[in-house]
Amino acid sequence: MTPSSDRVAPVSPTLTRDPSSVAANLKPIVTKASLFYFVFVMYSYTTGGPFGLEEQVTNSGPGLTLIYHLVVPLFWCIPVSLVAAELTTAMPVQGGFYRWVRTGFGDFWGFLAGWWNWTASFLLGSAYAVLFTDYLGFYFPQITGWKHYLVSIALVAVITYINVRGIKMVGRVSTVLEIFIFLPIMVMTAIGLAHWKHNPFVPLVPPHRPVFQVFGVGLALGLWLYSGYEQLSTVAEEVENPRRNYPLALALVVPMSMATYFLSTFASLAALNNWQDWHAGYFSTAASLIGGPWLGGWMTMAAMLANVALLNSTVLASTRMPFAMAQDGFLTPTLTKTHRRFGTPAISILVSGTIYALLAVHSLTQLITVYVWLRIATTVMTVLAAWKLRKTKPEMTRAFVIPGGHKGLIYAVGAPLIMGAVALLGSDRFGLVWGPVAIAIGPAAYFILRRGRRTSAPVTT
């Protein structure tokens, strides 16, 4: 990216088909994130902590929940990470997977990948602000009604400012937050394992529970928890040596995420054997029962800050999407304007932050099942792009190649397709109704926006 003051690159009136050529003309001036900070940014986006999986235990049962956290990564985040590593080393461009899909399949499918991703972020960004305020309400019960909404808006405003400052600032904040979050989780896990009294895999599934809840809701939560490993490809140009550091970050973060979810849940169930009592926010209660009120209070604070970390990294990953799409002429050129000092896509960040603030009156309930439809659609297009670009652009330099040759590629592409299909077929009723609606908005938006900007040249700043 370049500052908006005096460097405007001449652009053809027609859309450039190869997004990598657009990115090549840009001259990034933002301060780039090192591997150390980028690892914490990626972890905070993909995981943040074990918070959010509690209802998976009551819906799917303790045994199936633990099995999910051993099996889902094999069919979801691991193959997606392999695809993201290969394509980031081949095309480390702003917009990441959106431009990979566009290069492989053209404008229509590229637009959909970007649109689905950006609109999906609306469902979560606002919810993270609400969840932060919910946890804060434990300490300050008077935060209700309009006060609750104002606190959520204030958090969005602070995170927006941090993101305008750039990825290095985002990385520093993520690092501080995640270190604080790690500590009580590690303490609770250690104490829980030391007091192991029960088989955490029993029962496998809850008795007398509707099938769609046992498998559909639980699997949707599992895919949500293990999603996002390709998302930070959108800021590849803001990472030091992305061809080296993006694959390394993935290699570190994937096992960290799996250990965070599995070990904390395993230890809590093994020590307490009270899976029926699990509900949203239950890790704070589990910590209190395992280690005492001091650990419970510490865990509550960690859960509150986890939502800050998730919102922080979500703004980073999602706001480069409208910036890249505007560069390519799909959205208004205003979204390509960058901050004079920090070189960040300030207008895109402010617009996204405003939408999060406006929607910060809703909780995460039921939104996950709709969000999963959008995330699966985006991920499917991403892994298919790896297959397509192997065939159409074999000359691309790939510092990392999915191991295993042709069979490895089949695994990396096929496993997410299978898992995505299973998850969508097993959606709950709310997801089955509103998920397809959210998907269908994408093609409608493409034809409306594409027709409206057919004669307008994309502006790159």
Long-range contacts (C-beta under 8 A, 24 or more apart in sequence): 1-26, 1-27, 1-28, 1-29, 1-30, 1-94, 1-237, 1-323, 1-338, 1-343, 1-344, 1-345, 1-461, 2-26, 2-27, 2-28, 2-29, 2-338, 2-343, 2-461, 3-29, 3-338, 3-339, 3-340, 3-341, 3-343, 3-461, 4-336, 4-337, 4-338, 4-339, 4-340, 4-461, 5-340, 7-461, 8-459, 8-460, 8-461, 9-460, 9-461, 11-457, 11-458, 11-459, 11-460, 12-457, 13-455, 13-456, 13-457, 14-457, 15-107, 15-328, 15-329, 15-330, 15-458, 16-328, 16-458, 17-102, 17-103, 17-106, 17-107, 18-103, 19-91, 19-93, 19-95, 19-98, 19-99, 19-102, 19-103, 19-110, 19-324, 19-328, 20-91, 20-93, 20-99, 20-103, 22-93, 22-327, 22-328, 22-460, 23-91, 23-93, 23-94, 23-95, 23-99, 23-237, 25-460, 26-94, 26-237, 26-460, 28-237, 28-238, 28-343, 29-343, 30-166, 30-167, 30-238, 30-342, 30-343, 30-344, 31-166, 31-167, 31-168, 31-342, 32-167, 32-168, 32-238, 32-239, 32-240, 33-167, 33-168, 33-170, 33-171, 33-238, 33-239, 33-240, 34-171, 34-240, 34-245, 35-240, 35-245, 35-248, 35-249, 36-171, 36-175, 37-167, 37-168, 37-171, 37-172, 37-174, 37-175, 38-167, 38-171, 38-232, 38-239, 38-240, 38-245, 38-246, 38-249, 39-249, 39-252, 39-253, 40-171, 40-174, 40-175, 40-178, 41-167, 41-170, 41-171, 41-174, 41-232, 41-313, 41-316, 42-229, 42-232, 42-249, 42-250, 42-253, 42-313, 43-174, 43-178, 43-253, 43-256, 43-257, 44-174, 44-177, 44-178, 44-309, 44-310, 44-312, 44-313, 45-228, 45-231, 45-232, 45-310, 45-313, 45-314, 45-316, 45-317, 46-77, 46-226, 46-227, 46-228, 46-229, 46-231, 46-253, 46-257, 47-225, 47-253, 47-256, 47-257, 47-260, 47-261, 48-178, 48-181, 48-306, 48-307, 48-309, 48-310, 48-313, 49-181, 49-185, 49-260, 49-302, 49-303, 49-306, 50-185, 50-260, 50-261, 50-264, 50-265, 50-283, 51-281, 51-283, 51-302, 51-303, 51-306, 51-307, 52-221, 52-224, 52-225, 52-280, 52-364, 53-221, 53-225, 53-261, 53-265, 54-278, 54-279, 54-280, 54-281, 54-282, 54-283, 55-217, 55-221, 55-278, 55-279, 55-280, 56-217, 56-218, 56-221, 56-222, 57-265, 57-269, 57-275, 57-278, 57-282, 58-206, 58-275, 58-276, 58-278, 58-279, 59-206, 59-209, 59-213, 59-214, 59-217, 59-218, 59-221, 60-205, 60-206, 60-213, 60-214, 60-215, 60-217, 60-218, 60-219, 61-203, 61-204, 61-205, 61-206, 61-209, 61-214, 61-275, 62-200, 62-201, 62-202, 62-203, 62-265, 62-269, 62-275, 63-200, 63-201, 63-202, 63-203, 63-204, 63-205, 64-204, 64-205, 64-214, 64-218, 65-218, 65-265, 66-200, 66-201, 66-262, 66-265, 66-266, 66-269, 67-201, 67-204, 68-218, 68-219, 68-222, 69-222, 69-258, 69-261, 69-262, 69-265, 70-262, 72-219, 72-222, 72-223, 72-225, 72-226, 72-419, 73-226, 73-254, 73-258, 74-415, 75-415, 75-416, 75-418, 75-419, 76-222, 76-223, 76-226, 76-227, 76-415, 76-416, 76-419, 77-226, 77-227, 77-229, 77-254, 77-257, 78-254, 79-383, 79-411, 79-412, 79-413, 79-415, 79-416, 80-229, 80-230, 80-379, 80-382, 80-383, 80-412, 80-416, 81-229, 81-230, 81-250, 81-254, 82-402, 82-403, 82-408, 82-412, 83-230, 83-382, 83-383, 83-385, 83-386, 83-402, 83-412, 83-413, 84-229, 84-230, 84-233, 84-246, 84-250, 84-382, 85-246, 85-247, 85-250, 85-400, 85-402, 86-386, 86-398, 86-400, 86-401, 86-402, 87-233, 87-382, 87-385, 87-386, 87-389, 88-233, 88-236, 88-242, 88-243, 88-246, 88-247, 88-400, 89-242, 89-243, 89-246, 89-247, 89-397, 89-398, 89-399, 89-400, 90-389, 90-393, 90-396, 90-397, 90-398, 91-396, 92-233, 92-236, 92-237, 92-239, 92-242, 92-243, 92-246, 93-236, 93-237, 94-234, 94-235, 94-236, 94-237, 94-238, 94-320, 94-323, 94-324, 94-327, 95-234, 95-320, 95-321, 95-323, 95-324, 95-325, 95-327, 96-230, 96-231, 96-232, 96-233, 96-234, 96-235, 96-236, 96-320, 97-230, 97-231, 97-233, 97-234, 97-378, 97-381, 97-382, 97-385, 98-234, 98-321, 98-324, 98-325, 99-324, 100-233, 100-382, 100-385, 100-386, 100-389, 101-381, 101-382, 101-384, 101-385, 102-328, 103-385, 103-389, 103-393, 104-384, 104-385, 104-388, 104-389, 104-392, 105-381, 105-384, 105-385, 105-388, 107-330, 107-450, 108-443, 108-446, 109-381, 110-328, 111-325, 111-330, 111-442, 111-445, 111-446, 111-449, 111-450, 112-377, 112-381, 112-442, 112-443, 112-446, 113-378, 113-381, 113-382, 114-321, 114-322, 114-324, 114-325, 114-330, 115-325, 115-441, 115-442, 115-445, 115-446, 116-374, 116-377, 116-378, 116-438, 116-439, 116-442, 117-231, 117-318, 117-321, 117-374, 117-378, 118-318, 118-321, 118-322, 118-325, 118-352, 119-374, 119-438, 119-441, 119-442, 120-371, 120-374, 120-375, 120-378, 120-438, 121-314, 121-317, 121-318, 121-321, 121-352, 122-355, 122-356, 122-359, 123-367, 123-370, 123-371, 123-374, 124-310, 124-314, 124-364, 124-367, 124-371, 125-156, 125-311, 125-314, 125-315, 125-318, 125-352, 125-355, 125-356, 125-359, 126-152, 126-156, 126-355, 126-356, 126-357, 126-358, 126-359, 126-360, 126-361, 126-362, 127-362, 127-363, 127-364, 127-367, 128-307, 128-308, 128-310, 128-311, 128-314, 129-153, 129-155, 129-156, 129-307, 129-311, 129-356, 129-357, 129-360, 130-360, 130-361, 130-362, 130-363, 130-364, 131-307, 131-363, 131-364, 132-304, 132-307, 132-308, 132-311, 134-281, 134-363, 135-281, 135-300, 135-303, 135-304, 135-307, 136-304, 138-300, 149-360, 149-361, 152-357, 152-360, 152-361, 153-357, 153-360, 155-308, 155-311, 156-311, 156-353, 156-356, 156-357, 156-360, 157-353, 157-357, 159-308, 159-311, 159-312, 159-315, 159-353, 160-315, 160-349, 160-350, 160-353, 162-312, 163-312, 163-315, 163-316, 163-319, 163-344, 163-349, 163-353, 164-339, 164-342, 164-344, 164-346, 164-349, 164-350, 165-342, 165-344, 166-238, 166-342, 166-343, 166-344, 167-235, 167-238, 167-239, 167-316, 170-312, 170-313, 170-316, 173-309, 173-312, 174-309, 174-312, 174-313, 177-305, 177-306, 177-308, 177-309, 177-312, 178-309, 180-301, 180-302, 180-305, 181-302, 181-305, 181-306, 181-309, 183-298, 183-302, 184-287, 184-295, 184-298, 184-299, 184-301, 184-302, 185-260, 185-264, 185-299, 185-302, 187-291, 187-295, 187-298, 188-264, 188-267, 188-268, 188-283, 188-286, 188-287, 188-290, 188-291, 188-295, 188-299, 189-263, 189-264, 189-267, 190-267, 191-267, 191-271, 191-290, 191-291, 191-295, 192-267, 192-268, 192-270, 192-271, 192-272, 192-286, 192-290, 193-267, 193-270, 193-271, 195-270, 195-271, 195-290, 196-267, 196-270, 196-271, 197-270, 197-271, 197-273, 198-269, 198-270, 198-271, 198-272, 198-273, 199-270, 200-265, 200-266, 200-269, 200-270, 200-273, 203-275, 206-275, 206-276, 212-426, 212-427, 212-428, 212-429, 213-428, 215-426, 216-369, 216-423, 216-426, 216-427, 216-428, 216-431, 217-369, 217-428, 219-422, 219-423, 219-426, 220-368, 220-369, 220-372, 220-423, 220-426, 220-427, 220-428, 220-431, 221-368, 223-372, 223-375, 223-376, 223-419, 223-420, 223-423, 224-368, 224-371, 224-372, 224-375, 225-257, 225-261, 226-257, 227-372, 227-375, 227-379, 228-317, 229-253, 229-254, 230-379, 230-382, 231-317, 231-318, 232-313, 232-316, 232-317, 234-317, 234-318, 234-320, 234-321, 234-324, 235-316, 235-317, 235-320, 243-399, 243-400, 244-399, 247-399, 247-400, 280-364, 311-356, 315-349, 315-352, 315-353, 315-356, 318-352, 319-345, 319-348, 319-349, 319-352, 320-345, 320-348, 321-348, 322-348, 322-351, 322-352, 323-348, 326-458, 326-459, 327-458, 327-459, 327-460, 328-458, 329-453, 329-456, 329-457, 329-458, 330-446, 330-449, 330-450, 330-453, 330-458, 331-449, 333-456, 333-458, 333-459, 336-458, 336-459, 336-460, 336-461, 337-461, 338-461, 366-430, 366-431, 369-427, 369-428, 369-430, 369-431, 369-434, 369-435, 370-430, 370-431, 370-434, 370-435, 370-438, 372-423, 372-424, 372-427, 372-431, 372-435, 373-424, 373-427, 373-431, 373-435, 373-436, 373-438, 373-439, 374-435, 374-438, 374-439, 376-420, 376-423, 376-424, 377-439, 377-442, 379-416, 379-420, 380-416, 380-417, 380-420, 383-412, 383-413, 383-416, 383-417, 384-413, 386-412, 386-413, 387-413
